[in-house]
Amino acid sequence: MTFKESKLYSIVKAKCPRCHQGDFYETTNPYNLKKFDKMHKRCPICNQDFEREPGFYYGATYASYAMTVGYGLIAFVICKFIFYIDEIHFLYFFPVTIVLLAPLFFRTSRLIWINLFVKYDPNVGENK
């Protein structure tokens, strides 16, 4: 299995989880704050439905929470043991970085969530 065939490819490149060719979001820039949350309704290549049911992406909050906690732990260890920053200064640093990373975490958590439920099919979208 190559990287292009893995779920990680779909998540990192923000591609359709089924064909790994069509774009998942309307814009590739997560910091375009007017459109960072706008998804295509369907994949332009394989016609995979990205809006599976109302409330489908509420489950993505679990992925977002896990990414935030993981980032917090890694940031704390780096700040504490590499840069020797004390806990009080970390409490100033951490919320600022979380706000700056929020659009990226939002988009990535949705991609993780849909990749849990949609399987990659290399034969889809070949004829187009």
C-alpha positions as CSV (number, residue, x, y, z in Angstrom):
1,M,0.0,0.0,0.0
2,T,1.4,3.4,-1.0
3,F,0.9,6.7,0.8
4,K,-1.6,7.8,-1.8
5,E,-3.8,4.8,-0.9
6,S,-3.7,5.4,2.8
7,K,-6.3,7.3,4.9
8,L,-3.5,9.6,6.1
9,Y,-3.2,10.9,2.5
10,S,-6.8,11.9,2.4
11,I,-6.5,13.6,5.8
12,V,-3.2,15.4,5.1
13,K,-4.1,16.5,1.5
14,A,-7.8,17.2,2.4
15,K,-9.0,14.9,-0.4
16,C,-12.1,12.8,-0.8
17,P,-11.8,9.7,1.4
18,R,-13.2,7.4,-1.3
19,C,-11.3,8.4,-4.4
20,H,-8.4,10.5,-2.9
21,Q,-8.7,12.8,-5.9
22,G,-11.5,15.4,-5.3
23,D,-11.0,18.2,-2.9
24,F,-13.0,18.0,0.4
25,Y,-13.1,21.7,1.1
26,E,-13.8,24.6,-1.2
27,T,-10.5,26.3,-0.4
28,T,-7.2,24.8,0.4
29,N,-6.3,27.5,2.9
30,P,-7.6,26.8,6.4
31,Y,-6.9,30.5,7.4
32,N,-9.3,31.9,4.8
33,L,-11.8,32.7,7.6
34,K,-14.7,33.4,5.3
35,K,-14.5,29.9,3.8
36,F,-12.4,27.7,6.1
37,D,-15.5,25.6,7.0
38,K,-17.1,25.4,3.6
39,M,-17.1,21.8,2.2
40,H,-18.2,20.5,-1.1
41,K,-21.6,18.7,-0.8
42,R,-20.3,15.9,-3.0
43,C,-16.9,14.9,-4.4
44,P,-16.4,16.4,-7.8
45,I,-14.7,13.2,-9.0
46,C,-16.6,10.2,-7.6
47,N,-19.8,11.9,-6.3
48,Q,-19.2,10.7,-2.7
49,D,-21.7,12.4,-0.4
50,F,-19.8,14.5,2.2
51,E,-22.9,15.5,4.1
52,R,-24.0,12.0,5.0
53,E,-26.7,12.9,7.5
54,P,-27.6,15.9,9.7
55,G,-25.3,16.1,12.7
56,F,-22.8,13.6,11.2
57,Y,-19.8,15.9,12.0
58,Y,-20.7,16.3,15.7
59,G,-18.6,13.2,16.2
60,A,-15.6,15.1,14.8
61,T,-15.5,17.0,18.1
62,Y,-14.0,13.9,19.6
63,A,-11.2,14.0,17.1
64,S,-10.7,17.7,17.6
65,Y,-10.6,17.2,21.4
66,A,-8.0,14.4,21.0
67,M,-5.8,16.6,18.8
68,T,-6.1,19.5,21.2
69,V,-5.1,17.4,24.2
70,G,-2.3,15.8,22.3
71,Y,-1.0,19.2,21.1
72,G,-1.3,20.5,24.7
73,L,0.8,17.6,26.1
74,I,3.5,17.9,23.4
75,A,3.6,21.7,23.7
76,F,3.9,21.5,27.5
77,V,6.7,19.0,27.4
78,I,8.6,21.0,24.8
79,C,8.1,24.3,26.7
80,K,9.0,22.8,30.1
81,F,11.9,20.5,29.3
82,I,13.5,22.0,26.1
83,F,12.8,25.8,26.5
84,Y,12.6,25.7,30.3
85,I,9.4,27.8,30.3
86,D,7.5,27.6,33.6
87,E,3.8,26.7,33.9
88,I,2.6,30.3,34.3
89,H,4.1,31.4,31.1
90,F,2.8,28.3,29.4
91,L,-0.7,29.3,30.4
92,Y,-0.2,32.5,28.4
93,F,1.3,30.7,25.4
94,F,-1.1,27.7,25.1
95,P,-4.5,29.5,24.6
96,V,-3.0,31.8,22.0
97,T,-1.7,28.9,20.0
98,I,-4.9,26.9,20.3
99,V,-6.9,29.9,18.9
100,L,-4.4,30.1,16.0
101,L,-4.6,26.4,15.3
102,A,-8.4,26.1,15.6
103,P,-9.2,26.3,11.9
104,L,-6.6,23.7,11.2
105,F,-7.9,21.4,13.9
106,F,-11.5,22.0,12.8
107,R,-10.8,20.9,9.2
108,T,-8.6,18.0,10.2
109,S,-11.1,16.6,12.7
110,R,-13.8,16.5,10.0
111,L,-11.4,14.7,7.6
112,I,-10.5,12.2,10.3
113,W,-14.2,11.6,11.2
114,I,-15.3,10.9,7.6
115,N,-12.3,8.7,6.9
116,L,-13.4,6.4,9.8
117,F,-16.6,5.7,7.8
118,V,-15.7,5.9,4.1
119,K,-13.4,3.3,2.6
120,Y,-10.9,4.1,-0.1
121,D,-11.7,2.6,-3.5
122,P,-9.0,2.8,-6.1
123,N,-11.3,1.9,-8.9
124,V,-13.7,4.8,-8.3
125,G,-13.2,7.8,-10.5
126,E,-10.8,6.1,-13.0
127,N,-13.1,6.5,-15.9
128,K,-13.4,10.3,-15.5
